[in-house]
Amino acid sequence: MLRRTLVAVAAVVVLAGCSGSPKSAPPPPVDGADSGGRLVLWTRSQLEVQATLLVDAYNATHTNQVELALVNGADVNVRIDGAAQAGALPDLLAGGLADVPGWTGRGLFQDITGRVARLSFAAQLDQPSIQAGTRDGAKHAVPFVLAKDGGDGIGISRDSKKADQAWNFIAWVLSDEAQVQVLARNGDEVARADLKTNEFTPTEKGARS
């Protein structure tokens, strides 16, 4: 009788342990996942040079691979509208800062507030780009390429099923390597205040000492 009682008590303890609240999933890695994802990026054709340099450099050093699709600036909203209605937006969506607020308001981007906050250089990111993709305090886009017209922001589309892999590309675009060795080397402005002065920063030639 005693043995049966002990067995019953042990069973209750085991069941109690199993019925506890499930542990919450750990947050994704700061730089997302480089796990062989095949991603599609849409961006304006005006940024063909910069976008191609970034995508080629990323693809050469990562397991994930990004397919770049260039969209004529005049047609970008028509193409976005069609894809949005069909639930077929690309994984990564980049657009001019004039368009990003509207896309954000329509819910075309995933919320990346937590991902951005975990970047060690989050406070150094170009603020106009961040503000363009912010709605009700939630962040949906970060800087992609800065330009005279304000540049482009980039985010993960609401239709993407590969958010961690897509974030891996975005986090890399914002990294020292991409900002300095790809964009600054090409003569483009970097999107981080802490990298404004770098090995490719133009210096005045012939200045008097």
Order of alpha helices (4+ residues) and beta strands (2+ residues): alpha-beta-alpha-beta-alpha-beta-alpha-alpha-alpha-beta-beta-beta-beta-alpha
